[in-house]
Amino acid sequence: MRIWITLFLALMLCGAARAADPRVMLRTSLGDITIELYADKAPKSVENFMQYVRDGHYKGTLFHRVIAGFMIQGGGFNAQFAETPTRAPIINEASNGLSNDAGTVAMARTSDPNSATAQFYINVADNAGLNYGPGNPGYAVFGKVVAGMDVVKKIEVVPTGPGRPPFQDVPRTPVVIRDAVILPTGNPTAK
């Protein structure tokens, strides 16, 4: 019996010692969004995103593509709508078992599955067509909005229109990511 109690206590301590998932707050012109990142399921995507945050890359970038009922995309263009410099693309981790459900955050990419750099999107609906599957390389989910979904919904309904060609679905009034900060572990709403 003593060995079972010892094993149980050891397992409990291991669980308590497990590091909490990192969180990042996006401070936008319409409010704050807190994202919990799934480093265990998407380690390359999470490290990539966090490095861009540490580098200050997202400060002053836009949510440049907004499609109501689908997603909001940002992180790749500045206020002058110039593409921001990026590091090398990362490998697509879409086969990680996470789905593009409402509130999840995923890496944006081109038609090349391994082309994601700094751009990301937040799903505002369940988008099963973006998931990994037979014949579909999918889009890598790496986190979820845990606070500020009301802000995501505000961004989702901003009026949009065509931007400079070839851009469509561009907010008519810019939605700016004023800053992105890594939050202390266990404090999802630090200011």
Protein Blocks (a to p, Z undefined) as FASTA:
>chain_A
ZZmmmmmmmmmmmmmmpccddddddddfkbccdddddfklmmmlmmmmmmmmmnommgop
acfbdcehiaccehjacfkopacddddddddfklnopacdehiacddddfblklcckbcc
ddfbdcfklpgcehiabjadfbdcfehklmmmmmmmpccdddddfbehiafbacddfbdc
dddehiakbZZ
